Amino acid sequence: MQSSRGAWLDNGYPTTIAVNLSARCLLDPLLVEQVTDLLHELRLPATLLRLEVTETAVMANPTLALTTLTRLHELGIAG
């Protein structure tokens, strides 16, 4: 993915990347840490990452989902 980043972001083409999250991913306690690590590793601005979740994923555990989504939003990630 690093070479892909170089091909578009480094050449002045900031493109948003959309990622669908399953309920399992959304409720993973390590998700925020893993996303943060990947953003740093790839030198990708958080503002270019858009995470998409379904209502079903949120309803699996609304409290944990809201906490996770809030933490991701605080990083600058769109939802």
N, C-alpha and C positions, 0 to 999 in steps of 0.2 A: 504494500500500500504506500510505502514511502516514495517509490518511483512515480506512482500515480499522483501523489501530492505535488511532487516536483513538476510534473507535466502541466498541471493547471493552476495551482495556487502560486507557485514561485514565478509563473509567467504572467501574473496579473489577472487570473481568471478565478476569483474566489467563488466557488460553487458549493452550495449547501448539500450536505450528505444526509439523506433520510434513512433511518434505521428503524425497523419494526421491532418492538420488544414484546416478547411473550410474557404471560403472567409469571412464569417461572423465572425469567430474567429480571423482571421488575421487582420481584420479591426476594431476589438474591441479596443478602446483606453485603456482599463484596462488589456489587454493581458500580456504585459511585466511585469506589477506589479504582476499579479496573478501567472505567471510562476515563477518569482523571489521568491515570498512568498512560493510557493509549494516546490521549490528546497531547501530553507532554512528549512522549516518544516520537510521535509523528509531527510534532510542532504544528498541530492543527488548532486554530482558534475555536474555542467552544461555541462561538456564535455561528459557526458553519455546520454544526451538528444539530440535526433535528431528530428527536426521538418520538416515535409514534407508538401509542398504546391504545388498546381497545378498552371499551367499558368493562368487558369481561375480565381483563387483566386487573383493572383497578378494583373491581368488586370482589376479587378473590380474597383480598385483605385490604380494605380501604385505608385503614390507619397507616399501615406500613407503606402502601403505595403512595399515599400523600406525602409521607416523610421522605421517601426516596425521590419523588418527583420534585419536591421543594429543594432538596439538596442539589439535584441536577440543574434546576433552574438557577440556583444561586451561583453555579459555575458559569452561567451564561448560555446554557444549552436551551434551545427552543423546544417546545413540546407541542 
